[in-house]
C-alpha cells in the first residue's frame, strides 16, 4: 500500500478540479497521504455461527469522528455480530481496537458522534437484528461520558433497544457538551413519508425525547408516499441549528429506486419543527439515488451537500442556512485512473474548508467486473469553489460496486455504502476509514461473500505544490 510521493503527484496532477472557465497555469496545493494501515480486530464469529464459528469477523462500512484534541474514533459493522470500535490519535497513535460498544448484539448500520468540551462524550448507535420470524431491526445506543469506555463500557449508558421495530439507518450528531440527536427511518421499501424519526437527548444520552419529523412539511398534502433515502443529521456548531438531507423521488407515489431530488430539512428549535428546501432537482431520467447523500456544515455555518449519479460526484453549497443553494459543481475530474466515482462522503472544518472522499474506479461502469477501485479525495479552502484532487490509497477492490443497497447481490456489495471521513480540528488534515476487500492471505470466510472486507485507515500528511492547468 505504500507509494512514492512522485507516483502520488503524477496521479494528482491529472486530476486538479475547479469550476468551468478559461485555463490558466498556476501553482496548486495537492493533498498528500501516508501509507494505509489495516485496523486489527480480534473479534470472532460465535460458536452458534455454524461453519464460521471461531473465524475472524468481517469489518465494513466505517464511520468516524475526530475529537477536538485529535482523538480518532471509528466504528464499523460486523454484519449482525456487533459493532467494532477503534480509538487513536491523529498523527501520532494509530487507531486500535477497544471493543464493541453494543456488546456484540448489533452489527448493522453503525454511527458515531463526539461532543465538545474538555472531556467530550462519545456516542455510538447501531441496528440490532430482531430474531426471526421478523425481518426487522431495533436501534441500540451507547453513551460514554467523557469518552470513558473502560472497563468494557461498564461506565457508559447502554440502551439495547432505544427504538424497537422495523427501523433503518441511524445517524448521530452532537451539539455542545451534552446534546445529541439520533435520526432514523422505518425499514419499509425506502418509504420516507411519515417514517422519519428524530430523538434528542440533553443529558449526554441518558434520557431521550422524540421530536419532529424532518419531512413532515414536504409530504403534507401529497397524493402518495414519498420514497427515497436519508442522509446524515448535522448541527451548526455556532447556534445549534439542525439539518438533515435526503435524496427522494421528484413526486410522491413512485416506489422504485430512481431518485433525482436532493432535499435539506432545517430546524431552528432543536428538532421540534422543520422546514424543507430543494437543494437540487435533477433531470427526469437522472438517478442520484445511489445510497446516502452526504451533508456537512463548516465553522461559519456554510452547508455542503454531496451525491453521486453513479458516474461523478457533485456538490452544492448554501451560505444562508439552507434557504438557497448553488448550482451543483462536479467535484471529480476524469483521468486514466478515474472514470467512475460513487459513494461520496463530505466533511467540513473551519470556515470554507470542505473535503470529499469517495470510491473511484478505472472503469466507465460501476458494475464492471474489470473495475479497479481506489479511495479518492478532494479538498477545498474556498468553500467548494475550487478543489484539489488526489488518490488517497492504492487499489482496494476489484470488480463491481453496486450502489442500490439491499437490492444488490451481496457479491457486488462488499464495500457496502459508506466511506468514513473526518478532519482533524487542530490541523484541518483529513483521516479516511474505508473498506478493503482484497489480499487477506489465507482468510477466505465471510458472512455473505468469499472475499471478506476489512477496515483500513489513512491520514493526510501534508501537501505538495505542483503547477498545472487550472480553470478560472
Buried (B, 14 or more C-beta within 10 A) or exposed (E): BEBEEEEBBEBBBBBBBBBEEEEEEEEBBBBBBBEBBBBBBEBBBEEEBEEBEEBBBBBBBBBBBBBBBBBBBBBBBBBBBBBBBBBBBBBEEBBEBBBBBBBBBBBBBBBBBBBBEEEBBBBBBBBBBBEEEEEBBBBBBBBBBBBBBEEEBEEBBBBBEBBEBBBBBBBBBBBBBBBBBBBBBBBEEBBBBBBBBBBBBBBBBEEBEEBBBBBBBBBEEEEEBBBBBBBBBBBBBEEBBBBBBBBBBBEBEBEEBBBBBBBBBBBBEBBEBBBBBEBBEBEEEBBBBBBBBBBBBBBBBBBBBBBBBBBBBBBBBBBEBBEEBBEBBBBBBBBEBBBBBBBBBBBBBEEBBBBBBBBBBBBEBBBBEEBBBBBBBBBBBEBBEBBBBBBBBBBBBBBBBBBBBEEBEBEBBBBBBBBBBBBBBEBBBBBBBBBBBBEBEEEEBBBBBEBBBBBBBBBBEEBBEBEBEBBE
